[in-house]
Amino acid sequence: MIKSALFLTLLLSFTVIEVNAQLIFEKDEYANRRQKLMDSIPDGIAIIRGASEPLGDTPFSQYNNMMYFAGVEIPNAILIVDGERRESTLFFTISEQHADGENIPLDLVREPEKVTGIENYLPYEDFSETLKDRLKRSTVIYTPFSPEEHIGENSMEKYNKFRRSVTENEWDGRLTREMQFVEVLNQRFPENQVVNCTPFIWELRKIKSKAEIDVLRQAAQLSVEAHKAVIKNTRPGVAEVKLAALFQQVCMSGGAKGLAFGTIIMSDKNHAYGHYMQYDRTLQEEDFIILDGGANVGYYASDVSTTFPASGKFSETQREIYELGLFVREICQSLYRPGISLTEIGAVVKGELEKLGFDTTDPRFKLWIRDGGFNHSIGMAVHDRMLDFDRGEPLKPGFVFACDIMGKADEVTGIRIEDTVVITEDGFEILSAGLPRTVAEIEAFMKNNQ
């Protein structure tokens, strides 16, 4: 059983991660991002809208793009990044009493230009007239067409779900918030071209700065501690829901803003569902568990997966598929460096598997031989802006991604061995280092903690 004393120990053993009381990063970090966006829009202005206040009694969280360019958690904020005049203007209105009740720094409300480094500040109510006065016929209006992201959301996945359930629903048909804004801009300013600036933003978010990598490392290491806590407390007879609660407890007590995504726990037949998070089983002796979860720290996500037996001892089938996954992981991580593409790495994996006598036309090897695993970018979204696979874009320093090795031996025996990795100037760093990974390490770790 998971004892209450464990939770107290975990609470006392973590140092809460400190962030700037007003901004996550220094002002220059945000200014540099805005300057780069200006470089992409010399003929116009970009309008970035922040999140509205929640309609229910839930804590406010900002959209990722507003956090990326301005770093402010104030509801209903709007940012204009002016590529023609090379300056920015922040719009928001909030009382000091409201701000204090939402734990928003009062200095930010009183002196927004000083705190944020943004050149101009105006009340939210002035946005419409300011925009009208600012526009000339030749000025292009840039704004994101893709859905904005809250913590735990991914832009295009969010769009596809919205499109299927709302926009293409014959009894609904509403546009996304972003496309509704585009439609209103076209109606009010028919002489101005309205252009999607999402590609420019995604390109900026693709490569992370040193400051971003430091936060991503904190998120990854917090996730490692949560994984280790769950592995320690896994045994036959434990309910999955208790393990899911433990994972969140460790993340939040360690200073997480939230979970990067819903914690995935798969065992038995639920291996078939890929992202199963119902927590509806009590673990049995023969179960093989996939735990896929990560913390979000300072609006930056992590993504880590571990696979381990409920009994603490690998069966022959479990060992075989797990060690094959480790073999692929080792190949990939021996090759990570600037200049090589994930497609090239996949080709090496294919060759090594064929040397061992495997038929690489087998569907279970599809991801391994395509890119060396189910790799995806990690940043403010756990599926952040990704490299262009079709062109074989080479890895670059500052690119953070998941080395995600997944596979199946049968319907109840699957693996997921996933690390958060950053490409460095001369190689790579595993930001999520510190987990037991080999069969021997996992068995010893579980034996010593049961």
N, C-alpha and C positions, 0 to 999 in steps of 0.2 A: 504493500500500500504506500501511497504518497503521504508522508506524514506532515503535519502542519509545521513541525520544527524545521523541515527542509525549506519551506517558504520563507521562514524567518531568517534562516541562514543565507538564502539567496538574496534577500532584501538587504542584509547587512554587508554582503560580500561585494556588491557592485558600487562603484563610484558613479554618480549620475554625470552624464556627459555634459560639459558646459558649452554653451553657445553664447554668442554676443547677445547681451540683454535687449538689443534693438534690432540688429541684423545678424544673419548667420555668418556672413563674411564681412571683410573690410569694404569700405565704400568704393575703393579703387577696383575691386573685383567686379562689382556691378557696373561701374562706369566703363570699364573695358568692354564688357558685353554689349552695352548700349552703343559704344563707338563702333564695334564690329557690325552691329545691325545697321547703323547709319551708313556704313560703307556699302551695304547691299541695297540701300534705298536712296540713292543720291537725288532722285527726282520726286521724292514724296515724303509722307509721314506714315509711321506705323502706329496703329491704335491697339493697345493690349488692355483687355478688360479683366479685372479681377473677379473673384467669386462674390456672389451675393450672400447675405446672411442666411443661415439655415432656416427653413420654414418650421422645423420642429425644434425641440429642446436638445439639440446636439451641439457639441463644440464646433466653432468655426475653424475651417482650414482653407488656406488660400490656394488658388490655382497655381500650378507649377510655373507657367510662363511669367506670371506676375512676380513670383518669388525669384525667378531666374534673373529678371531685368531690374527689379526694384527692391526685393527683399522685404516687402511690407505685408503684414498679416491683417491689414484693415479691410473690413468688408466694403464692397461696392467701389473699390478704387479703379481708376482708369489712368493709364500711362500713355502719353504721346511721345514717341521717339521721332524727332524731326531730322530727317536726312538732308534736307535742303539747308536748314539753318544750323545744324549740328548742335542741337540742344534738346532737352527733354522737359516735359511738364507732367507733374503728378496731380491728379484730382482726387480728393476725397473729403468727406464731411463726417465727423464723429465728435461727440461731446466728450469732455474729459471724464465725466462721470461714467458714460458708456464704455469708454476706453479702459478705465480703471477696472470696471466690472468684467471686462473681457481679457484682462491681464496684458493689455497693449501699453507699451511704455509711454508715459505722458510726454516725455521729451520728443518722441516721434510726432505726437499730435501738436505740440506747441511749436516745434522748430523742425518741420519736415525737411526743409532744404539742407539744414546743417547736419541732421542725422543721416539722411539718405545720400547726400551728395548730388541729388537731382537739382538742376538749375532753377526750376520754377515750380511753384505750388499754387493751386487755385482750388476753391471749394468745388465739390461735385456738381453743384447746381450751375456752375459757370461753364461746364463742358460744352453744351450745345452751342452757345453763342460764341465761345472761343473757337470751336471747330469751324463754324460758319465764317467767322472773321478771318481765320487763318488760310482758308482754301483759296487758291487761284485755279483757273481752268487747267493749267498745266500740271498742277500738283496731283500726284497719284496717291490714292489712299490704300495703304497696305494694312491688312488685318488677318489674323489666322482664320482659315476656313475649317480646319479640323477641330474637333471638340477639345476644349480645355480639360486638363486633368486635375483631379483631386488626388490626395495620397491613396495609393492602391488602385489607381486607374491608369489605363493606357489609351492614348488618343484614338488610334485606328480601331482597336478592339471595341472601345466605347461607341465609336461611330457606327460600326457594323451592327452592333446590337440595337442601337437606337433606330437605325435605318430599317432593320427587319421588323421591329416591334411597334414603331411609331410612324415614321415617314411613309413607309410602304403599306401601312395598315389602312384599308379602305374606310374604316370608321374613325380614323384619326388624321394622319397626313401632316402633322406638324413638322416644321423644320427644326434642326438643332438650334440651340441658342446662338451659336456662331453664324450659321447661315441665315437666321432671321435678322441678325445685325447687318449682314451683308446686303440683304434685300432692302432694309430700311435705308442704308447708306446710298444704294442705287436710286431709290425713290427720291430722297432729299437732295442728292447732289448728282443729278443725271449728267452733268458736264464733266464730272471727274471719273477717272477710271478706278475701279475697286479691284485690287489684286491680292491674291493669296500670299501671305508672307510665311506660312507654315514651313515651306522648304528652307527658307533662310534660317529660321529659328532652329529647326531640326539639325541643320548643318553645324550651327554653333554648339548645340547641346551634345553633339556626337563625341567631340574630343574634350576631355575634362582637364581642368587646371590642377595645379598642385593642391590648392585649397580644397577643391572639390574631392580630390582623391583622398585627402586626409579625412574628410567626413565619411566618404564611402568606406574607408578602412575601419572607422569606428563602427559603422553600421554592420559591416561584415563580421567584425570580432564580437560584437554583441550577439549576433546570430549564432556564432560558433558556441558561445556560452549557453544559449538556449537549446541548441542541438545536444550539447553534452549533458545538460540537465535532463532532457527527455530520454536519451539513451541510458543514462544511469538508472532511471526509474521505470524502464520498460521490463516487463516480465509477464508471463502468463497470468491472466486474471485481472490485469489492469485495464480499465476502460479507456478507450481512445479519447473520450471527451476530457478526461483528467489530464492526459498528456498534452492535448491542445491548449487547455487552460494554463498548464505549467509553462508551455512555450511562450505564451503571451505575457504571463507574469514576469518571466525573466527579462523579456524585451522591455516591457514598460518600466519595471523597477530599475533597469539599467539606463534609462534616459531616452528611450525611443519615443518619437513623435506618434508612432502607431506601427501597425504591421505593414510591410511592403505589399502584402497580398494575403488573402485568406490562407491560413496554414493548412497544408495538404498532408493528410495522414491516410495512407493506403495499405490495406492488408487483405489477405485472402482474395476473394473474387473482385474486390474493388480496385485491384491493380489495373483492371481493364479500362477504368474511367479517367486515368491520366491526371485529373485535377479534383480528386474526390475529397470532400471536406464535410461529410455528414457526421463523422465521429459516432457511429452507431454500433460499433462492435466492442466486445470485450475480448482482449487478445487471448489466443489459444497457443498451446505449446509449439505447434508447427508453423505458426505465422511468420512471414517475412515482411518487414515493415519498411515502407518508403516514407520518409519525413522530408517535406519540401517546405521551407519557410524562411522568412527573413524579416529583419527589423528595418524601420524607416527612421533615420536620424537626420534632423535638420532638413527635411524634405528630400533626402537622398535614400534610395532603396538598396537593399542587398538581396541576394538570392543564393541559397545554399541548400543542398540536398544530401541526405545520408540514407543508407540502407543497412539494416541490421536485423538479426533474428530475435524474436520474442524470447526464445529460450536461452539466448546468450551463446548458442553454439550453432554454427553453420551446418546445414545438411550438405550432402554431396552435390545436389543440384544447385542449391543456393551458392555454394562455394564456386562452382564452375562458371556460372554466369557472372558472378561478382568479380572474380579474378580476370575474366575476359574483359569486363568493363574497365578494370584498373589498368590492364595492358594497353587499351586504347587511350586512356587518360594519360598514361606515361608517354606514349608516342606524341600526343598532342603537346604536352607541356615540355617536351624536349625540343620542340620546333618553334614555340612562340617567340617571336622577335619582330622588330620593325621590318617591313619590306616583304614578308611572306603573306600570302592570302590564306584564309580558312579553306578555300577550295583546294589549294595546293596541299594543305595539311591533310584534307580528306583523301586525296590521291595517295599520299604516303601510307595512311591507315589502310587503304584498300590493298596496297601492295604487301603490307606486313601480314594482313589477315590471310591473303592468298598463299603466302609462304608457309603458313601454318596449316594449309589445306582446306580452309573454309571457302564455301561457295558464296562469293560476295553479291550474287544476284538474289540471295535470300533476303526477303523484305526486312528482316530484323536488323540488317546491316545498312539500310538505306541512309539513315542520318549519319552514321559513322563514316561512311565513305564519301558523303557529299561535302561535309564541312568539318569532320572530326568531332561530331556530336551535334546536339541541338543547341547551337550557340545563339545567344541573343545579347544585344547591348543592354547595359544596366546604367541607370543614372537617376534622374528624378522620377522616372517611371521604371518599373522592373523590366519592361520591354521597351526600352528607350530607342532612339533613332539608331538604326542598324547600318552596317556596311552594305555595300551593293554587291551581293553575291554574284549576280549575272555577269558583272564585269571583273570579278575577282579582285576587288579593291584590296590593296595591301594593308596589313596592320600598321598602325601608327602609334607613336608614344602618346599616352593619355587616353587611349581607347579602353574602356572598361566593359567587360562582357562576362557572360556565363560560359564556363567550360562545363557543359551539361552532357554527361555520358549516360544515356538511358537505353535499356534493352529488356527483353523478356525471354525467359527460358520456357515458360508455359503460362497458363492463365492465372496462376496464383504466385508466380515467382518472377518478379520484375526487379530491376535495379534503377536507381538514379544516383549518380555520383557527380555532384555539381559544386563547382567552386566559383567564387567571384574573383576575376583576374583583371589586372591592368597591364597593358603593354608599356614598358619603360624604354629608355633610350638605348639600352643594350640587351634587353631581354623581356622579362615579365616578372610580376610579383603576384603571388596568391594572396589576395587581401583577406581571404577566409581561412588562412593557415591555422593549424592547431587542433584539427579534428583527428581522431583515430580513423585511419583509412584502410589499412590492410586488414585481412581476415584476422591475423594474429593480434593486431592492435585492438580491434573491436572486441574480440572475445576476451582479451585480458582486461580491457576497460570495463566491460559489463560484469565480469567475474569479480573484479575488485570493488565494485560498487553495489553488489547485491547482498 
